Amino acid sequence: FDRASGEDRDHMHVSWVSGVPYAYALLCHGLRVGNTAYVEAAEGVLDFVAQALTPGGTFWARWKEPEGWTTGWHPDHTRLHARTLADATLFMLRAAELHGRASWRDAARSNVEVVLRAQRDDGALPAAHRVETGEAASWDGTAGIAWIPALVEAGERGAARRAGAYFAQFERWYGAPEDVDLALTSED
């Protein structure tokens, strides 16, 4: 990531295999060892992700050169996978708490508000969200389970408990990675 130009050299997911969780880890390490370059690199990634919310109020899934922000690896370009969004939200909340950056907290909180609005009465959380509205695009699979840690981190324990009760009824969890979607994987 080039902080001066705001560009990634190729592509970056906001979570999963790059992005916010890795920037959070780099931020923690940089602060721990006093390495300003690490801290600045982490801040650059976190700022870049936080400043680019979708029209629906969530993070985008991936930055890709030259397209810019995109929906990730799956073929439906109108939706965003819950796991990708939830993991980015969790670690953005942690980074904001650690570093006191209001813009990070506000961006993560926007994602939390989207999922709270989408949560069904039975506790289910969507497996995917619409780019334009943040509304549920899919309830198939159990990818929505990834929102539970982000809800806990955001202090939304009631919503997290309802989701936990809903997902506890499944014998198998499936659909965690966005590029496999509804298949059983080791990530589930």
C-alpha positions as CSV (number, residue, x, y, z in Angstrom):
1,F,0.0,0.0,0.0
2,D,1.4,3.4,-1.0
3,R,0.2,5.9,1.7
4,A,1.1,8.9,-0.4
5,S,-1.0,7.9,-3.4
6,G,-3.6,5.9,-1.6
7,E,-3.1,3.0,-4.0
8,D,-2.5,-0.6,-3.5
9,R,0.0,-2.0,-6.0
10,D,-2.3,-4.9,-7.1
11,H,-5.2,-5.7,-4.9
12,M,-6.3,-6.0,-1.3
13,H,-9.2,-7.6,0.5
14,V,-10.6,-5.6,3.4
15,S,-10.3,-8.9,5.4
16,W,-9.7,-12.6,5.1
17,V,-6.3,-12.7,3.4
18,S,-5.2,-9.1,3.7
19,G,-6.6,-5.7,4.8
20,V,-8.0,-4.7,8.1
21,P,-7.0,-7.8,10.3
22,Y,-3.4,-7.6,9.0
23,A,-3.2,-3.8,9.4
24,Y,-4.5,-4.2,13.0
25,A,-1.8,-6.7,13.7
26,L,0.8,-4.5,12.2
27,L,-0.5,-1.5,14.2
28,C,-0.3,-3.5,17.4
29,H,3.2,-4.7,16.7
30,G,4.4,-1.2,15.5
31,L,3.1,0.4,18.7
32,R,4.6,-2.4,20.9
33,V,8.1,-2.1,19.3
34,G,7.9,1.6,18.7
35,N,8.3,1.3,14.9
36,T,6.7,4.4,13.3
37,A,6.9,3.0,9.8
38,Y,4.8,0.0,10.8
39,V,2.3,2.2,12.5
40,E,2.0,4.6,9.6
41,A,1.6,1.7,7.1
42,A,-1.2,0.2,9.2
43,E,-2.8,3.6,9.6
44,G,-2.7,4.0,5.8
45,V,-4.6,0.8,5.2
46,L,-7.1,1.4,8.0
47,D,-7.7,5.0,6.8
48,F,-8.1,3.8,3.2
49,V,-10.7,1.2,4.1
50,A,-12.6,3.4,6.5
51,Q,-13.0,6.2,4.1
52,A,-14.7,4.1,1.3
53,L,-18.0,2.8,2.5
54,T,-20.6,1.4,0.0
55,P,-23.9,3.3,-0.6
56,G,-25.4,0.7,1.7
57,G,-23.1,1.6,4.6
58,T,-20.7,-1.4,4.6
59,F,-17.1,-1.8,3.7
60,W,-16.3,-2.8,0.2
61,A,-14.8,-6.3,-0.1
62,R,-11.7,-5.6,-2.2
63,W,-9.6,-2.9,-3.8
64,K,-8.2,-3.9,-7.2
65,E,-6.1,-2.0,-9.6
66,P,-7.3,-0.4,-11.9
67,E,-11.0,-1.0,-11.0
68,G,-10.9,0.5,-7.5
69,W,-13.3,-0.8,-4.9
70,T,-15.1,-4.0,-5.8
71,T,-17.3,-6.7,-4.3
72,G,-14.7,-9.5,-4.1
73,W,-14.2,-12.9,-5.6
74,H,-17.7,-14.1,-6.2
75,P,-19.5,-13.5,-9.5
76,D,-22.5,-11.4,-8.1
77,H,-21.3,-7.8,-8.2
78,T,-24.4,-6.5,-6.3
79,R,-23.6,-8.2,-3.0
80,L,-20.9,-8.4,-0.4
81,H,-20.1,-11.5,1.6
82,A,-20.8,-11.3,5.4
83,R,-17.6,-12.9,6.5
84,T,-15.4,-10.4,4.7
85,L,-17.4,-7.5,6.1
86,A,-17.7,-8.9,9.6
87,D,-14.0,-9.7,10.0
88,A,-13.0,-6.2,8.7
89,T,-15.6,-4.7,11.1
90,L,-14.3,-6.6,14.1
91,F,-10.6,-5.6,13.6
92,M,-11.5,-2.0,12.6
93,L,-13.4,-1.7,16.0
94,R,-10.3,-3.1,17.8
95,A,-8.0,-0.7,15.9
96,A,-10.2,2.3,16.8
97,E,-10.2,1.3,20.4
98,L,-6.4,0.8,20.5
99,H,-5.6,4.0,18.6
100,G,-8.5,6.3,19.3
101,R,-9.3,7.1,15.7
102,A,-12.9,8.3,15.4
103,S,-13.1,7.7,11.6
104,W,-12.3,4.0,12.1
105,R,-14.9,3.7,14.8
106,D,-17.5,5.5,12.8
107,A,-16.9,3.3,9.7
108,A,-17.0,0.1,11.7
109,R,-20.1,1.3,13.5
110,S,-21.8,1.9,10.1
111,N,-21.3,-1.8,9.3
112,V,-22.7,-2.8,12.7
113,E,-25.8,-0.7,12.2
114,V,-26.3,-2.3,8.8
115,V,-26.2,-5.8,10.2
116,L,-28.4,-4.8,13.2
117,R,-31.1,-3.6,10.7
118,A,-30.8,-6.8,8.7
119,Q,-31.0,-9.2,11.6
120,R,-34.2,-11.3,11.5
121,D,-36.5,-11.7,14.5
122,D,-35.2,-15.3,14.8
123,G,-31.7,-14.0,15.3
124,A,-30.4,-15.0,11.8
125,L,-27.8,-12.7,10.3
126,P,-27.4,-12.4,6.5
127,A,-24.8,-14.4,4.6
128,A,-24.5,-11.5,2.1
129,H,-25.5,-7.8,1.9
130,R,-26.6,-5.7,-1.0
131,V,-24.0,-3.0,-2.0
132,E,-26.6,-0.3,-2.6
133,T,-28.7,-0.8,0.5
134,G,-27.0,-3.0,3.0
135,E,-30.1,-5.2,3.1
136,A,-29.8,-9.0,3.1
137,A,-28.9,-10.4,-0.3
138,S,-28.8,-14.0,1.0
139,W,-29.6,-16.0,4.1
140,D,-28.1,-19.3,2.6
141,G,-25.3,-20.9,4.6
142,T,-24.0,-19.8,7.9
143,A,-21.5,-17.0,6.8
144,G,-23.5,-14.6,8.9
145,I,-22.1,-16.3,12.1
146,A,-19.0,-14.2,11.5
147,W,-20.9,-11.1,12.6
148,I,-21.2,-12.4,16.2
149,P,-17.7,-11.3,17.4
150,A,-18.1,-7.9,15.7
151,L,-21.4,-7.5,17.5
152,V,-19.9,-8.4,20.8
153,E,-16.9,-6.0,20.2
154,A,-19.4,-3.2,19.4
155,G,-21.3,-3.8,22.7
156,E,-24.4,-5.3,20.9
157,R,-24.5,-8.4,23.1
158,G,-28.3,-8.9,22.8
159,A,-28.1,-9.1,19.0
160,A,-25.0,-11.4,19.4
161,R,-26.9,-13.8,21.8
162,R,-29.9,-14.0,19.4
163,A,-27.5,-14.8,16.5
164,G,-25.7,-17.4,18.6
165,A,-29.0,-19.1,19.5
166,Y,-30.0,-19.1,15.8
167,F,-26.7,-20.5,14.5
168,A,-26.5,-23.1,17.4
169,Q,-29.3,-25.1,15.7
170,F,-27.1,-26.0,12.7
171,E,-25.3,-29.3,12.6
172,R,-22.7,-28.0,10.1
173,W,-21.5,-24.5,9.3
174,Y,-20.8,-23.7,5.7
175,G,-20.2,-20.7,3.4
176,A,-17.5,-18.9,5.3
177,P,-15.1,-18.0,2.5
178,E,-16.5,-15.7,-0.2
179,D,-15.0,-17.5,-3.1
180,V,-16.5,-20.9,-2.1
181,D,-19.8,-19.5,-0.7
182,L,-22.0,-22.5,0.1
183,A,-19.5,-25.3,0.2
184,L,-18.1,-26.9,3.4
185,T,-14.5,-25.8,4.0
186,S,-11.9,-26.0,6.7
187,E,-12.6,-22.3,7.4
188,D,-16.1,-23.2,8.6
